[in-house]
Amino acid sequence: MTATTRRWIGRLARVLGIVLLCALVLAAWSWREERRRVVSLAQRSPPAWVTRVASETRPQTTLAGARDSADAAILHRARADYGAGHHALALVTLEDYLAESPGDDEARFYAGVAALAAGSGRRALEHLQ
């Protein structure tokens, strides 16, 4: 192999390295922006028509798995905390409830949403799987 060929191979390797580095930086930036967008969507309160339809179809104080008024009060408090923007507090309340009632799928869903809004993607996945 001649010296010229080695120089061209070296230049090509440097260019490919720079292109790869740029692609990695772009992918990391894109992932961070996507995560930021998903979290901002999770933190928004639902549109008024969604809230109205939900209140017409189901009482606000209970979820499907709530069997007595104590459960309903705990879940209502968690939903109120979430609605007020206290996502971590709602998550703790829902996780305490789920420790006693692990079969409540709707409470598990809300715990996943609260975890995502609180910035804990790993805990959100645990609840949503």
N, C-alpha and C positions, 0 to 999 in steps of 0.2 A: 504494500500500500504506500502510495506516495505521500509526501508532506502536504500537498494541496488537498488530497482526498481526506486526510486526517483533519485538516483545518475545517473543511466543509462539514464533516461529520460532527466535529465539536461545536461549530456554529449552529447546526441543525439541532443538536441536543440542547443547547442553551435556549433556542427559540421554542422548542417543544416544552422545555421546563417552564418558561415564562407563560406560555399559553395554558399549561396545566395549572399553574399557580393562579392565574386570572380566573380560570373556570372554577377552582375551589373557592376563591374569595367570593365570586358571584353566587355560587350555590349557597354558601353560608349566609350571605346577605339576604338572598331570596327566602331561605328558610326562616330567618329571624323576622322578616317582614310578614311572612305568612302566619307565623305564630302570633305576632302582634295583632294581625287582623282578626284571627280567630278569637283571641282573648277579648278584643274590643267588642266583637259581636256577642260574645257570651255575657259581657257586662251590661249590655243595653237592656233596658226594660222592654217587655214585649209591646207591640203596637196596641192601641186602645181596643181595636176590634177583637184581638186575641183574648185580651183580659175579659171583655164583655162576653164573648162566646163561652169562655171557660167558666165564668160565674153563672151563666145560664144553664150549662150542662151539668155542673157539679158544685155542691156547696164549697165555699172557700175554706172552711175549717177542717175538712177531712180529705184524706187521700184514700185510694182504694184499699190499702192494707190496714188502715186505722180501725181497730175493733172497738175501742171504747173512747170516752171523752178525754182521758188523760193522753192517749196516743194522739188524738186529734189536736189537742192543745200544744203538744210538743211539735207536731208537724206544722201547725199554723205559725208558731213562733219562728221556726226555721224558715218558712216562706217569707215571713215579715222581715226577718234579718236579711235574707237574700235581696228582697225588694228594696230595702234601705241601703244596699251596697255593702253590708257587713258579710261578705262571702265566707270568710274564714270562720266567723261565728256560726253561720248557718251550717257550714260543713261539720263543725264539731258537734252541733246539736243533732244533725242527721246521722253522723257516725255513732253517737251514743244511742240513738234510737235503733239503728241497725244492729248494734251489738245485742239488743234484746229481741229484735224482730228481723232476723236475717233474710226472711223470705219475702219481704216487702219490696217488690221490683220497682215500684214507682218511687219510693223513698230512695232506693239505690240509684235510680236515674237522676233524681234531684241532687243527690250527694255528688255524683259525677260532674254535673253541671256546675255546682258550687265549687268543687275542687278546681275545675278548669278556670272559672272566673277568679279564684283566689291565686292562680298561678302555679298550681301543683298538677302538672300534666300526668305525672306518674300515678298519683292517687286517683285522678279522674279515670285513668285507664283501668285501675283496679275495680272501681265501682261500675264502670260501664261495660266490662267484659262479662 
